[in-house]
Amino acid sequence: MSQSPETQLAAFRASIDNLDAILLHTLAERFKVTQAVGRLKAEYDMLPADKAREARQIARLQALAKDSALDPEFAEKFLNFIVAEVIRHHEKIRDDQ
Amino acid sequence: MSQSPETQLAAFRASIDNLDAILLHTLAERFKVTQAVGRLKAEYDMLPADKAREARQIARLQALAKDSALDPEFAEKFLNFIVAEVIRHHEKIRDDQ
């Protein structure tokens, strides 16, 4: 490899920046959907939490993580991180009503 | 809208599952790149942390978050969450050497 380490590092960082843009835009889309779920549940008096759905999501994400050589424990941590933000949004929707 | 709330909820959840698959696979790709960065830095004795790079990343993610109607504070929390996992990976690379 004739590239200097600095050039290689810059190329890796450009990939990280592209992937971060995908992640942020995908998260923005995901929060749009969970906000629609929050409004639907509020409108029809559906239960806010659904433990069976959450268990299925965790199992599914762990299987996807395994396929992608990601730590399945990380997949669960990641879902918990996102769900905490979703709950914050739902509380905001409720407070705004 | 003639769809029942249950049908609407199922459609929203199918979108969330698709978006989660994008997120997990993109994260898997991102960790592949940060692991390559970890190996490069170890090989060439480059400094593991780069505060100026991190500050640029946070500013960039906050601008992307603003464009996507995401909370810029969430963008920073998200980067911190990912970076904590990257540090765990780098420590593992170091311990394995």
N, CA and C atoms of all chains as a GROMACS GRO file, in nm:
protein
  582
    1MET      N    1   0.086  -0.119   0.000
    1MET     CA    2   0.000   0.000   0.000
    1MET      C    3   0.089   0.124   0.000
    2SER      N    4   0.074   0.208  -0.103
    2SER     CA    5   0.165   0.322  -0.116
    2SER      C    6   0.109   0.447  -0.046
    3GLN      N    7  -0.016   0.440   0.003
    3GLN     CA    8  -0.076   0.559   0.067
    3GLN      C    9  -0.013   0.581   0.205
    4SER      N   10   0.006   0.707   0.240
    4SER     CA   11   0.056   0.738   0.374
    4SER      C   12  -0.053   0.706   0.476
    5PRO      N   13  -0.012   0.681   0.603
    5PRO     CA   14  -0.115   0.655   0.705
    5PRO      C   15  -0.213   0.772   0.718
    6GLU      N   16  -0.164   0.894   0.699
    6GLU     CA   17  -0.254   1.011   0.710
    6GLU      C   18  -0.360   1.009   0.600
    7THR      N   19  -0.319   0.969   0.479
    7THR     CA   20  -0.416   0.960   0.368
    7THR      C   21  -0.516   0.848   0.394
    8GLN      N   22  -0.468   0.734   0.446
    8GLN     CA   23  -0.558   0.624   0.479
    8GLN      C   24  -0.658   0.667   0.587
    9LEU      N   25  -0.606   0.738   0.689
    9LEU     CA   26  -0.694   0.784   0.799
    9LEU      C   27  -0.801   0.878   0.745
   10ALA      N   28  -0.761   0.969   0.656
   10ALA     CA   29  -0.858   1.064   0.599
   10ALA      C   30  -0.967   0.990   0.521
   11ALA      N   31  -0.930   0.884   0.449
   11ALA     CA   32  -1.028   0.806   0.372
   11ALA      C   33  -1.125   0.734   0.468
   12PHE      N   34  -1.071   0.675   0.575
   12PHE     CA   35  -1.157   0.608   0.674
   12PHE      C   36  -1.255   0.710   0.735
   13ARG      N   37  -1.203   0.828   0.768
   13ARG     CA   38  -1.288   0.929   0.832
   13ARG      C   39  -1.399   0.977   0.737
   14ALA      N   40  -1.367   0.985   0.607
   14ALA     CA   41  -1.470   1.025   0.510
   14ALA      C   42  -1.581   0.919   0.507
   15SER      N   43  -1.543   0.790   0.518
   15SER     CA   44  -1.645   0.683   0.522
   15SER      C   45  -1.729   0.694   0.650
   16ILE      N   46  -1.663   0.719   0.762
   16ILE     CA   47  -1.737   0.734   0.889
   16ILE      C   48  -1.837   0.849   0.878
   17ASP      N   49  -1.794   0.960   0.817
   17ASP     CA   50  -1.884   1.075   0.803
   17ASP      C   51  -2.005   1.040   0.714
   18ASN      N   52  -1.982   0.963   0.607
   18ASN     CA   53  -2.094   0.920   0.522
   18ASN      C   54  -2.189   0.830   0.599
   19LEU      N   55  -2.132   0.735   0.672
   19LEU     CA   56  -2.216   0.640   0.747
   19LEU      C   57  -2.294   0.714   0.857
   20ASP      N   58  -2.231   0.814   0.920
   20ASP     CA   59  -2.302   0.892   1.023
   20ASP      C   60  -2.420   0.969   0.963
   21ALA      N   61  -2.404   1.017   0.840
   21ALA     CA   62  -2.516   1.087   0.776
   21ALA      C   63  -2.631   0.989   0.751
   22ILE      N   64  -2.598   0.865   0.708
   22ILE     CA   65  -2.704   0.763   0.691
   22ILE      C   66  -2.772   0.738   0.825
   23LEU      N   67  -2.691   0.720   0.930
   23LEU     CA   68  -2.748   0.689   1.062
   23LEU      C   69  -2.842   0.800   1.110
   24LEU      N   70  -2.796   0.925   1.100
   24LEU     CA   71  -2.880   1.036   1.150
   24LEU      C   72  -3.009   1.050   1.070
   25HIS      N   73  -3.000   1.040   0.939
   25HIS     CA   74  -3.122   1.055   0.859
   25HIS      C   75  -3.217   0.939   0.881
   26THR      N   76  -3.161   0.819   0.901
   26THR     CA   77  -3.248   0.702   0.927
   26THR      C   78  -3.314   0.716   1.064
   27LEU      N   79  -3.237   0.766   1.162
   27LEU     CA   80  -3.296   0.790   1.295
   27LEU      C   81  -3.408   0.894   1.287
   28ALA      N   82  -3.385   1.000   1.208
   28ALA     CA   83  -3.488   1.103   1.193
   28ALA      C   84  -3.617   1.042   1.138
   29GLU      N   85  -3.602   0.953   1.039
   29GLU     CA   86  -3.718   0.886   0.980
   29GLU      C   87  -3.784   0.794   1.083
   30ARG      N   88  -3.702   0.721   1.159
   30ARG     CA   89  -3.756   0.630   1.261
   30ARG      C   90  -3.837   0.708   1.366
   31PHE      N   91  -3.785   0.824   1.408
   31PHE     CA   92  -3.859   0.903   1.508
   31PHE      C   93  -3.990   0.959   1.450
   32LYS      N   94  -3.989   0.989   1.321
   32LYS     CA   95  -4.115   1.031   1.258
   32LYS      C   96  -4.220   0.920   1.272
   33VAL      N   97  -4.177   0.796   1.249
   33VAL     CA   98  -4.272   0.683   1.256
   33VAL      C   99  -4.316   0.661   1.401
   34THR      N  100  -4.222   0.664   1.496
   34THR     CA  101  -4.263   0.640   1.636
   34THR      C  102  -4.351   0.754   1.686
   35GLN      N  103  -4.330   0.874   1.632
   35GLN     CA  104  -4.420   0.984   1.673
   35GLN      C  105  -4.561   0.960   1.618
   36ALA      N  106  -4.570   0.906   1.495
   36ALA     CA  107  -4.701   0.872   1.439
   36ALA      C  108  -4.766   0.761   1.523
   37VAL      N  109  -4.684   0.664   1.568
   37VAL     CA  110  -4.736   0.558   1.655
   37VAL      C  111  -4.789   0.619   1.785
   38GLY      N  112  -4.714   0.713   1.840
   38GLY     CA  113  -4.757   0.778   1.964
   38GLY      C  114  -4.892   0.849   1.948
   39ARG      N  115  -4.907   0.920   1.835
   39ARG     CA  116  -5.033   0.991   1.811
   39ARG      C  117  -5.148   0.892   1.793
   40LEU      N  118  -5.122   0.782   1.716
   40LEU     CA  119  -5.225   0.679   1.693
   40LEU      C  120  -5.270   0.617   1.825
   41LYS      N  121  -5.172   0.581   1.909
   41LYS     CA  122  -5.206   0.517   2.037
   41LYS      C  123  -5.284   0.612   2.128
   42ALA      N  124  -5.245   0.740   2.124
   42ALA     CA  125  -5.317   0.839   2.208
   42ALA      C  126  -5.460   0.855   2.157
   43GLU      N  127  -5.478   0.859   2.023
   43GLU     CA  128  -5.609   0.882   1.964
   43GLU      C  129  -5.704   0.766   1.994
   44TYR      N  130  -5.653   0.642   1.990
   44TYR     CA  131  -5.740   0.525   2.006
   44TYR      C  132  -5.726   0.461   2.144
   45ASP      N  133  -5.665   0.534   2.237
   45ASP     CA  134  -5.648   0.482   2.374
   45ASP      C  135  -5.586   0.343   2.376
   46MET      N  136  -5.484   0.324   2.290
   46MET     CA  137  -5.412   0.195   2.292
   46MET      C  138  -5.303   0.204   2.400
   47LEU      N  139  -5.263   0.090   2.454
   47LEU     CA  140  -5.162   0.089   2.560
   47LEU      C  141  -5.029   0.145   2.506
   48PRO      N  142  -4.964   0.236   2.581
   48PRO     CA  143  -4.839   0.295   2.530
   48PRO      C  144  -4.727   0.191   2.516
   49ALA      N  145  -4.714   0.099   2.613
   49ALA     CA  146  -4.606   0.000   2.606
   49ALA      C  147  -4.662  -0.134   2.562
   50ASP      N  148  -4.577  -0.215   2.495
   50ASP     CA  149  -4.619  -0.347   2.448
   50ASP      C  150  -4.498  -0.438   2.466
   51LYS      N  151  -4.497  -0.508   2.581
   51LYS     CA  152  -4.378  -0.586   2.620
   51LYS      C  153  -4.350  -0.699   2.520
   52ALA      N  154  -4.457  -0.758   2.464
   52ALA     CA  155  -4.438  -0.869   2.369
   52ALA      C  156  -4.370  -0.817   2.242
   53ARG      N  157  -4.415  -0.700   2.194
   53ARG     CA  158  -4.351  -0.637   2.077
   53ARG      C  159  -4.204  -0.606   2.106
   54GLU      N  160  -4.176  -0.550   2.224
   54GLU     CA  161  -4.037  -0.516   2.257
   54GLU      C  162  -3.948  -0.640   2.261
   55ALA      N  163  -4.001  -0.750   2.316
   55ALA     CA  164  -3.923  -0.875   2.323
   55ALA      C  165  -3.894  -0.926   2.181
   56ARG      N  166  -3.994  -0.917   2.092
   56ARG     CA  167  -3.972  -0.960   1.953
   56ARG      C  168  -3.868  -0.872   1.885
   57GLN      N  169  -3.874  -0.740   1.912
   57GLN     CA  170  -3.777  -0.647   1.851
   57GLN      C  171  -3.634  -0.680   1.895
   58ILE      N  172  -3.618  -0.705   2.027
   58ILE     CA  173  -3.483  -0.735   2.077
   58ILE      C  174  -3.431  -0.864   2.014
   59ALA      N  175  -3.515  -0.967   2.007
   59ALA     CA  176  -3.473  -1.095   1.948
   59ALA      C  177  -3.434  -1.075   1.802
   60ARG      N  178  -3.515  -0.996   1.729
   60ARG     CA  179  -3.488  -0.972   1.588
   60ARG      C  180  -3.357  -0.895   1.568
   61LEU      N  181  -3.337  -0.790   1.650
   61LEU     CA  182  -3.216  -0.710   1.636
   61LEU      C  183  -3.092  -0.792   1.672
   62GLN      N  184  -3.106  -0.881   1.772
   62GLN     CA  185  -2.992  -0.965   1.808
   62GLN      C  186  -2.956  -1.060   1.694
   63ALA      N  187  -3.058  -1.112   1.624
   63ALA     CA  188  -3.033  -1.200   1.509
   63ALA      C  189  -2.964  -1.121   1.396
   64LEU      N  190  -3.014  -0.998   1.370
   64LEU     CA  191  -2.952  -0.912   1.268
   64LEU      C  192  -2.807  -0.880   1.306
   65ALA      N  193  -2.784  -0.852   1.436
   65ALA     CA  194  -2.650  -0.819   1.483
   65ALA      C  195  -2.557  -0.937   1.458
   66LYS      N  196  -2.604  -1.057   1.488
   66LYS     CA  197  -2.522  -1.178   1.468
   66LYS      C  198  -2.484  -1.192   1.320
   67ASP      N  199  -2.581  -1.171   1.232
   67ASP     CA  200  -2.557  -1.177   1.087
   67ASP      C  201  -2.452  -1.075   1.042
   68SER      N  202  -2.448  -0.959   1.110
   68SER     CA  203  -2.358  -0.850   1.068
   68SER      C  204  -2.228  -0.850   1.148
   69ALA      N  205  -2.204  -0.956   1.226
   69ALA     CA  206  -2.084  -0.965   1.312
   69ALA      C  207  -2.078  -0.850   1.412
   70LEU      N  208  -2.196  -0.807   1.457
   70LEU     CA  209  -2.204  -0.706   1.565
   70LEU      C  210  -2.230  -0.782   1.695
   71ASP      N  211  -2.184  -0.725   1.807
   71ASP     CA  212  -2.211  -0.781   1.938
   71ASP      C  213  -2.362  -0.777   1.966
   72PRO      N  214  -2.428  -0.893   1.988
   72PRO     CA  215  -2.574  -0.892   2.012
   72PRO      C  216  -2.610  -0.809   2.137
   73GLU      N  217  -2.516  -0.804   2.233
   73GLU     CA  218  -2.541  -0.722   2.352
   73GLU      C  219  -2.549  -0.574   2.313
   74PHE      N  220  -2.464  -0.535   2.217
   74PHE     CA  221  -2.469  -0.397   2.169
   74PHE      C  222  -2.604  -0.366   2.105
   75ALA      N  223  -2.658  -0.463   2.029
   75ALA     CA  224  -2.787  -0.443   1.962
   75ALA      C  225  -2.895  -0.410   2.066
   76GLU      N  226  -2.891  -0.481   2.179
   76GLU     CA  227  -2.990  -0.455   2.284
   76GLU      C  228  -2.967  -0.318   2.348
   77LYS      N  229  -2.840  -0.286   2.374
   77LYS     CA  230  -2.807  -0.153   2.430
   77LYS      C  231  -2.856  -0.043   2.336
   78PHE      N  232  -2.836  -0.066   2.205
   78PHE     CA  233  -2.875   0.034   2.106
   78PHE      C  234  -3.027   0.053   2.106
   79LEU      N  235  -3.101  -0.058   2.107
   79LEU     CA  236  -3.248  -0.045   2.110
   79LEU      C  237  -3.292   0.030   2.236
   80ASN      N  238  -3.231  -0.003   2.349
   80ASN     CA  239  -3.268   0.066   2.474
   80ASN      C  240  -3.240   0.217   2.464
   81PHE      N  241  -3.128   0.251   2.401
   81PHE     CA  242  -3.092   0.392   2.384
   81PHE      C  243  -3.198   0.466   2.300
   82ILE      N  244  -3.240   0.401   2.190
   82ILE     CA  245  -3.339   0.462   2.101
   82ILE      C  246  -3.475   0.471   2.170
   83VAL      N  247  -3.512   0.362   2.241
   83VAL     CA  248  -3.643   0.358   2.306
   83VAL      C  249  -3.653   0.466   2.414
   84ALA      N  250  -3.541   0.493   2.483
   84ALA     CA  251  -3.541   0.600   2.584
   84ALA      C  252  -3.576   0.734   2.519
   85GLU      N  253  -3.523   0.756   2.398
   85GLU     CA  254  -3.551   0.881   2.326
   85GLU      C  255  -3.698   0.882   2.280
   86VAL      N  256  -3.748   0.766   2.235
   86VAL     CA  257  -3.888   0.757   2.191
   86VAL      C  258  -3.982   0.791   2.308
   87ILE      N  259  -3.950   0.738   2.427
   87ILE     CA  260  -4.033   0.766   2.545
   87ILE      C  261  -4.032   0.916   2.575
   88ARG      N  262  -3.913   0.977   2.562
   88ARG     CA  263  -3.901   1.122   2.584
   88ARG      C  264  -3.993   1.197   2.486
   89HIS      N  265  -3.996   1.151   2.359
   89HIS     CA  266  -4.083   1.214   2.258
   89HIS      C  267  -4.231   1.195   2.294
   90HIS      N  268  -4.267   1.071   2.336
   90HIS     CA  269  -4.407   1.042   2.368
   90HIS      C  270  -4.452   1.126   2.487
   91GLU      N  271  -4.363   1.142   2.585
   91GLU     CA  272  -4.398   1.226   2.701
   91GLU      C  273  -4.422   1.369   2.656
   92LYS      N  274  -4.342   1.413   2.558
   92LYS     CA  275  -4.357   1.549   2.506
   92LYS      C  276  -4.492   1.564   2.435
   93ILE      N  277  -4.529   1.462   2.352
   93ILE     CA  278  -4.660   1.464   2.283
   93ILE      C  279  -4.771   1.473   2.387
   94ARG      N  280  -4.762   1.390   2.492
   94ARG     CA  281  -4.865   1.386   2.597
   94ARG      C  282  -4.872   1.522   2.668
   95ASP      N  283  -4.753   1.579   2.700
   95ASP     CA  284  -4.751   1.707   2.771
   95ASP      C  285  -4.807   1.820   2.684
   96ASP      N  286  -4.790   1.805   2.550
   96ASP     CA  287  -4.836   1.910   2.460
   96ASP      C  288  -4.987   1.905   2.437
   97GLN      N  289  -5.050   1.794   2.480
   97GLN     CA  290  -5.193   1.779   2.449
   97GLN      C  291  -5.279   1.857   2.546
   98MET      N  292  -5.968   0.790   0.636
   98MET     CA  293  -5.880   0.671   0.644
   98MET      C  294  -5.965   0.552   0.685
   99SER      N  295  -5.971   0.447   0.600
   99SER     CA  296  -6.058   0.332   0.629
   99SER      C  297  -5.985   0.222   0.704
  100GLN      N  298  -5.853   0.235   0.719
  100GLN     CA  299  -5.778   0.128   0.788
  100GLN      C  300  -5.806   0.132   0.937
  101SER      N  301  -5.813   0.013   0.998
  101SER     CA  302  -5.830   0.008   1.144
  101SER      C  303  -5.701   0.056   1.210
  102PRO      N  304  -5.711   0.104   1.336
  102PRO     CA  305  -5.588   0.147   1.404
  102PRO      C  306  -5.487   0.032   1.416
  103GLU      N  307  -5.534  -0.091   1.430
  103GLU     CA  308  -5.443  -0.206   1.441
  103GLU      C  309  -5.364  -0.225   1.311
  104THR      N  310  -5.432  -0.208   1.197
  104THR     CA  311  -5.364  -0.221   1.067
  104THR      C  312  -5.263  -0.108   1.049
  105GLN      N  313  -5.303   0.013   1.089
  105GLN     CA  314  -5.209   0.126   1.080
  105GLN      C  315  -5.087   0.102   1.168
  106LEU      N  316  -5.112   0.050   1.291
  106LEU     CA  317  -5.001   0.024   1.383
  106LEU      C  318  -4.907  -0.081   1.324
  107ALA      N  319  -4.962  -0.186   1.264
  107ALA     CA  320  -4.879  -0.292   1.204
  107ALA      C  321  -4.794  -0.235   1.091
  108ALA      N  322  -4.849  -0.142   1.012
  108ALA     CA  323  -4.774  -0.082   0.902
  108ALA      C  324  -4.659   0.005   0.956
  109PHE      N  325  -4.689   0.083   1.062
  109PHE     CA  326  -4.583   0.165   1.123
  109PHE      C  327  -4.471   0.075   1.177
  110ARG      N  328  -4.513  -0.035   1.242
  110ARG     CA  329  -4.411  -0.124   1.301
  110ARG      C  330  -4.326  -0.190   1.194
  111ALA      N  331  -4.385  -0.222   1.079
  111ALA     CA  332  -4.306  -0.281   0.969
  111ALA      C  333  -4.202  -0.180   0.921
  112SER      N  334  -4.240  -0.051   0.917
  112SER     CA  335  -4.142   0.052   0.879
  112SER      C  336  -4.031   0.063   0.983
  113ILE      N  337  -4.069   0.061   1.111
  113ILE     CA  338  -3.967   0.068   1.217
  113ILE      C  339  -3.870  -0.049   1.204
  114ASP      N  340  -3.922  -0.168   1.176
  114ASP     CA  341  -3.834  -0.285   1.162
  114ASP      C  342  -3.739  -0.269   1.043
  115ASN      N  343  -3.788  -0.215   0.932
  115ASN     CA  344  -3.700  -0.191   0.816
  115ASN      C  345  -3.592  -0.089   0.851
  116LEU      N  346  -3.632   0.019   0.918
  116LEU     CA  347  -3.536   0.124   0.952
  116LEU      C  348  -3.433   0.070   1.052
  117ASP      N  349  -3.477  -0.016   1.146
  117ASP     CA  350  -3.382  -0.075   1.242
  117ASP      C  351  -3.280  -0.164   1.171
  118ALA      N  352  -3.323  -0.234   1.066
  118ALA     CA  353  -3.229  -0.317   0.990
  118ALA      C  354  -3.124  -0.227   0.922
  119ILE      N  355  -3.168  -0.114   0.866
  119ILE     CA  356  -3.072  -0.018   0.806
  119ILE      C  357  -2.974   0.030   0.914
  120LEU      N  358  -3.030   0.069   1.030
  120LEU     CA  359  -2.945   0.123   1.137
  120LEU      C  360  -2.839   0.020   1.180
  121LEU      N  361  -2.883  -0.104   1.205
  121LEU     CA  362  -2.788  -0.205   1.254
  121LEU      C  363  -2.680  -0.237   1.151
  122HIS      N  364  -2.721  -0.251   1.024
  122HIS     CA  365  -2.621  -0.283   0.922
  122HIS      C  366  -2.526  -0.165   0.900
  123THR      N  367  -2.577  -0.044   0.911
  123THR     CA  368  -2.490   0.074   0.895
  123THR      C  369  -2.393   0.084   1.012
  124LEU      N  370  -2.444   0.054   1.132
  124LEU     CA  371  -2.356   0.054   1.250
  124LEU      C  372  -2.247  -0.053   1.236
  125ALA      N  373  -2.284  -0.170   1.183
  125ALA     CA  374  -2.185  -0.277   1.165
  125ALA      C  375  -2.075  -0.229   1.070
  126GLU      N  376  -2.115  -0.160   0.964
  126GLU     CA  377  -2.018  -0.107   0.868
  126GLU      C  378  -1.931   0.001   0.935
  127ARG      N  379  -1.995   0.088   1.013
  127ARG     CA  380  -1.921   0.195   1.082
  127ARG      C  381  -1.815   0.136   1.177
  128PHE      N  382  -1.852   0.029   1.250
  128PHE     CA  383  -1.755  -0.032   1.343
  128PHE      C  384  -1.642  -0.100   1.267
  129LYS      N  385  -1.671  -0.153   1.147
  129LYS     CA  386  -1.562  -0.210   1.065
  129LYS      C  387  -1.459  -0.100   1.035
  130VAL      N  388  -1.509   0.019   1.001
  130VAL     CA  389  -1.418   0.129   0.966
  130VAL      C  390  -1.342   0.177   1.090
  131THR      N  391  -1.411   0.192   1.203
  131THR     CA  392  -1.340   0.241   1.322
  131THR      C  393  -1.239   0.137   1.371
  132GLN      N  394  -1.268   0.008   1.347
  132GLN     CA  395  -1.169  -0.094   1.384
  132GLN      C  396  -1.045  -0.084   1.294
  133ALA      N  397  -1.068  -0.054   1.167
  133ALA     CA  398  -0.954  -0.032   1.076
  133ALA      C  399  -0.874   0.091   1.120
  134VAL      N  400  -0.945   0.195   1.165
  134VAL     CA  401  -0.876   0.315   1.217
  134VAL      C  402  -0.794   0.277   1.339
  135GLY      N  403  -0.851   0.195   1.426
  135GLY     CA  404  -0.780   0.152   1.549
  135GLY      C  405  -0.652   0.078   1.514
  136ARG      N  406  -0.661  -0.012   1.413
  136ARG     CA  407  -0.541  -0.088   1.374
  136ARG      C  408  -0.436   0.003   1.312
  137LEU      N  409  -0.483   0.097   1.227
  137LEU     CA  410  -0.390   0.192   1.162
  137LEU      C  411  -0.316   0.276   1.267
  138LYS      N  412  -0.394   0.327   1.363
  138LYS     CA  413  -0.332   0.413   1.466
  138LYS      C  414  -0.234   0.335   1.552
  139ALA      N  415  -0.268   0.208   1.581
  139ALA     CA  416  -0.177   0.125   1.662
  139ALA      C  417  -0.049   0.098   1.583
  140GLU      N  418  -0.065   0.069   1.451
  140GLU     CA  419   0.050   0.033   1.368
  140GLU      C  420   0.147   0.150   1.354
  141TYR      N  421   0.093   0.271   1.339
  141TYR     CA  422   0.178   0.388   1.312
  141TYR      C  423   0.196   0.477   1.435
  142ASP      N  424   0.161   0.424   1.553
  142ASP     CA  425   0.177   0.500   1.678
  142ASP      C  426   0.113   0.637   1.670
  143MET      N  427  -0.008   0.645   1.607
  143MET     CA  428  -0.080   0.772   1.602
  143MET      C  429  -0.160   0.786   1.732
  144LEU      N  430  -0.188   0.908   1.772
  144LEU     CA  431  -0.262   0.930   1.897
  144LEU      C  432  -0.402   0.868   1.886
  145PRO      N  433  -0.448   0.794   1.989
  145PRO     CA  434  -0.581   0.731   1.980
  145PRO      C  435  -0.695   0.832   1.975
  146ALA      N  436  -0.684   0.941   2.053
  146ALA     CA  437  -0.794   1.039   2.054
  146ALA      C  438  -0.753   1.163   1.975
  147ASP      N  439  -0.852   1.230   1.917
  147ASP     CA  440  -0.825   1.350   1.839
  147ASP      C  441  -0.940   1.447   1.868
  148LYS      N  442  -0.916   1.534   1.965
  148LYS     CA  443  -1.023   1.623   2.015
  148LYS      C  444  -1.075   1.716   1.905
  149ALA      N  445  -0.986   1.761   1.816
  149ALA     CA  446  -1.029   1.853   1.710
  149ALA      C  447  -1.123   1.780   1.614
  150ARG      N  448  -1.089   1.656   1.580
  150ARG     CA  449  -1.176   1.574   1.493
  150ARG      C  450  -1.313   1.553   1.561
  151GLU      N  451  -1.311   1.520   1.691
  151GLU     CA  452  -1.438   1.496   1.762
  151GLU      C  453  -1.526   1.621   1.762
  152ALA      N  454  -1.463   1.737   1.783
  152ALA     CA  455  -1.540   1.862   1.785
  152ALA      C  456  -1.602   1.888   1.648
  153ARG      N  457  -1.525   1.860   1.540
  153ARG     CA  458  -1.580   1.877   1.404
  153ARG      C  459  -1.695   1.781   1.379
  154GLN      N  460  -1.681   1.656   1.429
  154GLN     CA  461  -1.788   1.557   1.410
  154GLN      C  462  -1.917   1.601   1.481
  155ILE      N  463  -1.902   1.650   1.604
  155ILE     CA  464  -2.022   1.692   1.679
  155ILE      C  465  -2.091   1.808   1.607
  156ALA      N  466  -2.011   1.905   1.562
  156ALA     CA  467  -2.069   2.021   1.492
  156ALA      C  468  -2.141   1.976   1.364
  157ARG      N  469  -2.079   1.882   1.292
  157ARG     CA  470  -2.138   1.833   1.167
  157ARG      C  471  -2.268   1.757   1.194
  158LEU      N  472  -2.266   1.670   1.294
  158LEU     CA  473  -2.386   1.592   1.326
  158LEU      C  474  -2.498   1.682   1.374
  159GLN      N  475  -2.463   1.786   1.448
  159GLN     CA  476  -2.567   1.879   1.495
  159GLN      C  477  -2.630   1.953   1.376
  160ALA      N  478  -2.548   1.987   1.277
  160ALA     CA  479  -2.603   2.054   1.157
  160ALA      C  480  -2.694   1.957   1.080
  161LEU      N  481  -2.649   1.830   1.067
  161LEU     CA  482  -2.732   1.728   0.999
  161LEU      C  483  -2.862   1.706   1.075
  162ALA      N  484  -2.853   1.704   1.209
  162ALA     CA  485  -2.972   1.683   1.292
  162ALA      C  486  -3.072   1.796   1.268
  163LYS      N  487  -3.019   1.919   1.263
  163LYS     CA  488  -3.106   2.035   1.242
  163LYS      C  489  -3.178   2.024   1.107
  164ASP      N  490  -3.104   1.983   1.004
  164ASP     CA  491  -3.162   1.963   0.870
  164ASP      C  492  -3.273   1.858   0.870
  165SER      N  493  -3.259   1.756   0.958
  165SER     CA  494  -3.355   1.643   0.960
  165SER      C  495  -3.461   1.662   1.066
  166ALA      N  496  -3.469   1.782   1.126
  166ALA     CA  497  -3.566   1.808   1.233
  166ALA      C  498  -3.547   1.714   1.351
  167LEU      N  499  -3.421   1.676   1.375
  167LEU     CA  500  -3.386   1.598   1.495
  167LEU      C  501  -3.332   1.694   1.599
  168ASP      N  502  -3.349   1.659   1.726
  168ASP     CA  503  -3.294   1.739   1.836
  168ASP      C  504  -3.140   1.736   1.828
  169PRO      N  505  -3.073   1.853   1.810
  169PRO     CA  506  -2.926   1.852   1.801
  169PRO      C  507  -2.860   1.792   1.926
  170GLU      N  508  -2.927   1.806   2.041
  170GLU     CA  509  -2.875   1.748   2.164
  170GLU      C  510  -2.873   1.595   2.152
  171PHE      N  511  -2.978   1.540   2.086
  171PHE     CA  512  -2.983   1.396   2.065
  171PHE      C  513  -2.867   1.351   1.977
  172ALA      N  514  -2.833   1.430   1.874
  172ALA     CA  515  -2.722   1.394   1.784
  172ALA      C  516  -2.593   1.380   1.864
  173GLU      N  517  -2.571   1.470   1.960
  173GLU     CA  518  -2.449   1.463   2.041
  173GLU      C  519  -2.454   1.340   2.132
  174LYS      N  520  -2.572   1.314   2.192
  174LYS     CA  521  -2.586   1.194   2.278
  174LYS      C  522  -2.559   1.069   2.197
  175PHE      N  523  -2.609   1.068   2.073
  175PHE     CA  524  -2.593   0.951   1.986
  175PHE      C  525  -2.445   0.928   1.955
  176LEU      N  526  -2.373   1.037   1.919
  176LEU     CA  527  -2.230   1.022   1.889
  176LEU      C  528  -2.156   0.971   2.013
  177ASN      N  529  -2.190   1.025   2.131
  177ASN     CA  530  -2.124   0.979   2.253
  177ASN      C  531  -2.150   0.830   2.278
  178PHE      N  532  -2.273   0.787   2.250
  178PHE     CA  533  -2.308   0.646   2.268
  178PHE      C  534  -2.224   0.556   2.176
  179ILE      N  535  -2.210   0.598   2.050
  179ILE     CA  536  -2.133   0.520   1.952
  179ILE      C  537  -1.984   0.522   1.988
  180VAL      N  538  -1.935   0.641   2.026
  180VAL     CA  539  -1.792   0.654   2.057
  180VAL      C  540  -1.755   0.567   2.178
  181ALA      N  541  -1.846   0.556   2.276
  181ALA     CA  542  -1.820   0.469   2.391
  181ALA      C  543  -1.800   0.325   2.345
  182GLU      N  544  -1.878   0.282   2.246
  182GLU     CA  545  -1.864   0.146   2.193
  182GLU      C  546  -1.733   0.133   2.113
  183VAL      N  547  -1.698   0.238   2.039
  183VAL     CA  548  -1.572   0.236   1.963
  183VAL      C  549  -1.454   0.222   2.058
  184ILE      N  550  -1.459   0.297   2.170
  184ILE     CA  551  -1.349   0.290   2.268
  184ILE      C  552  -1.339   0.148   2.325
  185ARG      N  553  -1.456   0.086   2.350
  185ARG     CA  554  -1.457  -0.053   2.400
  185ARG      C  555  -1.389  -0.146   2.297
  186HIS      N  556  -1.417  -0.124   2.168
  186HIS     CA  557  -1.355  -0.206   2.064
  186HIS      C  558  -1.203  -0.184   2.060
  187HIS      N  559  -1.162  -0.056   2.070
  187HIS     CA  560  -1.018  -0.025   2.062
  187HIS      C  561  -0.944  -0.086   2.180
  188GLU      N  562  -1.008  -0.082   2.297
  188GLU     CA  563  -0.945  -0.143   2.415
  188GLU      C  564  -0.929  -0.293   2.394
  189LYS      N  565  -1.028  -0.353   2.326
  189LYS     CA  566  -1.022  -0.496   2.298
  189LYS      C  567  -0.907  -0.525   2.200
  190ILE      N  568  -0.893  -0.442   2.094
  190ILE     CA  569  -0.781  -0.459   1.998
  190ILE      C  570  -0.648  -0.451   2.074
  191ARG      N  571  -0.637  -0.350   2.162
  191ARG     CA  572  -0.513  -0.330   2.237
  191ARG      C  573  -0.485  -0.452   2.327
  192ASP      N  574  -0.592  -0.499   2.397
  192ASP     CA  575  -0.575  -0.612   2.488
  192ASP      C  576  -0.539  -0.740   2.412
  193ASP      N  577  -0.585  -0.751   2.287
  193ASP     CA  578  -0.560  -0.873   2.208
  193ASP      C  579  -0.418  -0.874   2.150
  194GLN      N  580  -0.351  -0.757   2.154
  194GLN     CA  581  -0.219  -0.753   2.088
  194GLN      C  582  -0.111  -0.816   2.173
   0.00000   0.00000   0.00000
